[in-house]
């Protein structure tokens, strides 16, 4: 060791031997380290607190799902009763969700133990309930919820009985064979919904759907005849 070390030793020995000085140094070092981390990752930290987390549910009871009279848009005359199915989109945590949209992304037909994709189905956005003109994007404030139209069951005719018409953003044209992609016939199915938005944590959910041909005018009995069971979730 050279003479310089012994000359400067008094500067270091108190820090190493004095508990108070040692912990002050450790605290200052920790604060400096945290400040550096905040500076490096401040945008990611802000994004974390800005991100909104939402959930989607289907409750087969009023006011989410109920009977509505369909009327002629031109003269207001009664056409038939229908059973409207709506999603309840709830704000769970985070900031207000902006430009939220829901896509009906897949539809499968289930026959026995087999499941196959419905080729005629076209993935499209659903529309939000109670807004005119119709909208596919919406704002969901903190701790509140919105309803999104999934579709409605309606008596079709004596040959086909009840059908489900999906409430997609546009009425698609018939595909090969004349079928309409947003019309679902009685049977057992599985469908997938994808939710996203500008500052929203993406969410994908699946449900099983089953309904028969018979139409029932009584609202509660008709709702009981429709089976929609939540399945897998990808958060």
C-alpha positions as CSV (number, residue, x, y, z in Angstrom):
1,X,0.0,0.0,0.0
2,X,1.3,3.5,-0.8
3,X,1.3,6.5,1.5
4,X,-1.8,8.0,-0.3
5,X,-4.0,5.2,1.0
6,X,-3.1,5.9,4.6
7,X,-3.6,9.6,4.1
8,X,-7.2,9.1,2.7
9,X,-8.1,6.2,5.0
10,X,-9.9,8.4,7.5
11,X,-12.4,9.3,4.8
12,X,-13.5,5.7,4.3
13,X,-13.2,4.1,7.7
14,X,-16.1,6.0,9.4
15,X,-18.4,5.0,6.5
16,X,-17.5,1.4,6.8
17,X,-17.7,1.2,10.6
18,X,-20.5,3.6,11.3
19,X,-24.0,1.9,10.8
20,X,-25.7,5.2,10.3
21,X,-23.4,6.3,7.5
22,X,-23.5,2.8,5.9
23,X,-27.3,2.7,5.7
24,X,-27.5,6.3,4.4
25,X,-25.1,5.3,1.6
26,X,-27.2,2.1,0.8
27,X,-30.4,4.2,0.8
28,X,-29.0,6.8,-1.6
29,X,-27.7,4.0,-3.9
30,X,-31.2,2.4,-3.9
31,X,-32.9,5.7,-4.7
32,X,-30.5,6.3,-7.5
33,X,-31.1,2.8,-8.9
34,X,-34.9,3.2,-8.8
35,X,-34.6,6.6,-10.5
36,X,-32.6,5.1,-13.3
37,X,-35.2,2.3,-13.7
38,X,-38.1,4.8,-13.8
39,X,-36.2,6.8,-16.4
40,X,-35.6,3.8,-18.6
41,X,-39.1,2.2,-18.3
42,X,-41.4,5.2,-17.6
43,X,-43.4,4.7,-20.8
44,X,-44.0,1.0,-20.0
45,X,-45.0,1.9,-16.4
46,X,-47.5,4.5,-17.8
47,X,-48.9,2.0,-20.2
48,X,-49.4,-0.5,-17.4
49,X,-51.6,2.0,-15.5
50,X,-53.4,3.2,-18.6
51,X,-54.4,-0.3,-19.7
52,X,-58.0,-1.2,-19.1
53,X,-59.1,-4.7,-18.3
54,X,-62.6,-5.7,-19.4
55,X,-64.8,-8.8,-19.1
56,X,-67.6,-10.3,-21.3
57,X,-70.6,-12.2,-19.9
58,X,-73.8,-13.5,-21.3
59,X,-76.7,-13.6,-18.7
60,X,-79.8,-15.3,-20.1
61,X,-82.2,-13.0,-18.2
62,X,-83.5,-9.5,-18.4
63,X,-82.2,-6.8,-18.8
64,X,-79.3,-8.4,-20.7
65,X,-81.6,-10.7,-22.7
66,X,-85.3,-10.3,-23.2
67,X,-88.2,-10.3,-25.6
68,X,-88.6,-7.4,-28.1
69,X,-91.3,-6.8,-30.7
70,X,-89.9,-6.5,-34.2
71,X,-91.7,-3.9,-36.3
72,X,-91.6,-2.8,-39.9
73,X,-89.1,0.1,-40.2
74,X,-91.3,1.9,-42.8
75,X,-94.8,1.8,-41.3
76,X,-94.2,0.5,-37.7
77,X,-96.5,-2.5,-38.1
78,X,-95.8,-5.5,-35.9
79,X,-93.8,-8.4,-37.5
80,X,-93.2,-10.8,-34.6
81,X,-91.7,-11.1,-31.2
82,X,-88.0,-11.9,-30.8
83,X,-85.6,-12.8,-28.0
84,X,-82.6,-10.5,-28.0
85,X,-79.2,-11.7,-26.7
86,X,-76.7,-9.2,-25.4
87,X,-73.2,-9.3,-24.0
88,X,-72.5,-7.4,-20.8
89,X,-69.1,-5.8,-21.1
90,X,-67.8,-4.8,-17.7
91,X,-64.9,-2.6,-16.7
92,X,-62.8,-4.5,-14.2
93,X,-59.7,-2.3,-13.6
94,X,-57.4,0.3,-15.1
95,X,-58.2,3.5,-17.1
96,X,-61.3,4.2,-19.2
97,X,-61.4,1.8,-22.2
98,X,-61.3,3.6,-25.5
99,X,-62.5,2.5,-28.9
100,X,-63.6,-1.0,-27.6
101,X,-64.7,-3.4,-30.3
102,X,-65.9,-7.0,-30.3
103,X,-65.4,-9.4,-33.2
104,X,-67.4,-12.6,-33.6
105,X,-64.4,-14.5,-34.9
106,X,-65.4,-18.1,-35.2
107,X,-68.4,-20.4,-35.3
108,X,-68.4,-24.2,-35.1
109,X,-71.2,-26.8,-35.6
110,X,-71.2,-29.6,-33.1
111,X,-72.7,-33.0,-34.1
112,X,-72.2,-35.7,-31.5
113,X,-68.5,-35.7,-30.5
114,X,-67.4,-33.9,-33.7
115,X,-66.9,-30.2,-34.2
116,X,-66.3,-28.5,-37.5
117,X,-66.0,-24.9,-38.6
118,X,-69.0,-23.4,-40.4
119,X,-67.4,-22.4,-43.7
120,X,-70.3,-20.0,-44.6
121,X,-69.8,-17.9,-41.5
122,X,-67.9,-14.6,-42.0
123,X,-66.0,-13.1,-39.0
124,X,-67.4,-9.6,-38.3
125,X,-67.7,-7.0,-35.6
126,X,-70.8,-6.9,-33.5
127,X,-72.7,-3.6,-32.8
128,X,-73.1,-1.9,-29.4
129,X,-76.6,-1.7,-28.0
130,X,-78.8,1.4,-27.7
131,X,-76.7,3.6,-30.0
132,X,-77.9,5.3,-33.1
133,X,-76.4,5.3,-35.7
134,X,-75.1,1.8,-35.1
135,X,-71.6,1.6,-33.7
136,X,-68.9,-1.0,-33.6
137,X,-66.5,0.9,-31.3
138,X,-67.4,2.4,-28.0
139,X,-65.9,4.0,-24.8
140,X,-66.3,2.0,-21.5
141,X,-65.9,4.3,-18.5
142,X,-64.2,3.1,-15.3
143,X,-66.3,0.8,-13.1
144,X,-69.3,0.9,-15.6
145,X,-70.5,-1.4,-18.3
146,X,-72.0,-1.5,-21.8
147,X,-74.2,-3.9,-23.6
148,X,-73.3,-5.3,-27.0
149,X,-75.8,-7.0,-29.3
150,X,-75.0,-10.6,-30.1
151,X,-78.2,-11.4,-32.0
152,X,-81.8,-12.3,-31.7
153,X,-83.9,-15.5,-31.9
154,X,-87.0,-15.1,-34.1
155,X,-89.7,-17.5,-35.4
156,X,-89.0,-18.0,-39.1
157,X,-91.7,-20.2,-40.7
158,X,-93.3,-23.5,-40.2
159,X,-90.6,-25.4,-42.0
160,X,-87.5,-24.0,-40.2
161,X,-89.0,-22.9,-36.9
162,X,-86.7,-20.7,-34.8
163,X,-83.5,-19.1,-36.2
164,X,-80.8,-16.9,-34.7
165,X,-79.8,-13.8,-36.6
166,X,-76.4,-12.5,-35.5
167,X,-76.2,-8.7,-35.1
168,X,-73.2,-8.1,-37.2
169,X,-72.0,-4.6,-38.4
170,X,-73.5,-5.2,-41.9
171,X,-75.9,-7.6,-43.4
172,X,-73.7,-9.9,-45.5
173,X,-74.7,-11.0,-48.9
174,X,-75.7,-14.7,-49.5
175,X,-72.8,-17.1,-50.0
176,X,-72.5,-20.0,-52.4
177,X,-75.7,-22.1,-52.1
178,X,-77.8,-19.1,-51.1
179,X,-77.2,-19.2,-47.3
180,X,-76.8,-16.0,-45.2
181,X,-73.6,-16.0,-43.1
182,X,-75.3,-14.4,-40.1
183,X,-78.2,-16.8,-39.9
184,X,-77.8,-19.7,-37.6
185,X,-80.2,-22.7,-37.8
186,X,-81.3,-24.8,-34.8
187,X,-78.6,-27.0,-33.4
188,X,-75.6,-27.1,-31.1
189,X,-72.6,-24.8,-31.7
190,X,-69.5,-23.2,-30.3
191,X,-68.6,-19.6,-31.0
192,X,-65.7,-17.3,-30.2
193,X,-65.6,-13.6,-29.4
194,X,-62.5,-11.4,-29.4
195,X,-62.5,-8.1,-27.5
196,X,-59.9,-5.3,-28.0
197,X,-59.4,-1.5,-28.0
198,X,-56.8,1.3,-28.1
199,X,-55.7,0.8,-24.4
200,X,-57.5,-2.5,-23.7
201,X,-55.9,-5.8,-22.7
202,X,-57.1,-8.2,-25.4
203,X,-59.6,-10.9,-24.3
204,X,-60.8,-14.0,-26.2
205,X,-63.7,-16.2,-24.9
206,X,-65.7,-19.1,-26.2
207,X,-69.3,-20.2,-25.5
208,X,-71.4,-23.3,-26.3
209,X,-74.8,-22.5,-27.8
210,X,-77.7,-24.9,-28.2
211,X,-81.4,-24.2,-29.3
212,X,-84.2,-26.1,-30.8
213,X,-86.8,-25.4,-33.5
214,X,-89.8,-24.7,-31.3
215,X,-90.6,-21.0,-30.8
216,X,-92.3,-20.1,-27.5
217,X,-94.1,-16.8,-27.1
218,X,-93.6,-16.7,-23.3
219,X,-90.4,-14.8,-22.7
220,X,-89.1,-16.7,-19.6
221,X,-89.9,-20.2,-21.1
222,X,-88.2,-19.2,-24.4
223,X,-85.1,-18.0,-22.5
224,X,-85.0,-21.3,-20.6
225,X,-85.0,-23.3,-23.9
226,X,-81.8,-21.5,-25.0
227,X,-78.5,-22.8,-23.7
228,X,-75.4,-20.6,-23.7
229,X,-72.6,-21.9,-21.6
230,X,-69.2,-20.1,-21.2
231,X,-66.2,-22.2,-22.1
232,X,-62.5,-21.5,-22.5
233,X,-60.9,-18.1,-21.9
234,X,-57.7,-16.6,-23.3
235,X,-56.8,-13.4,-21.3
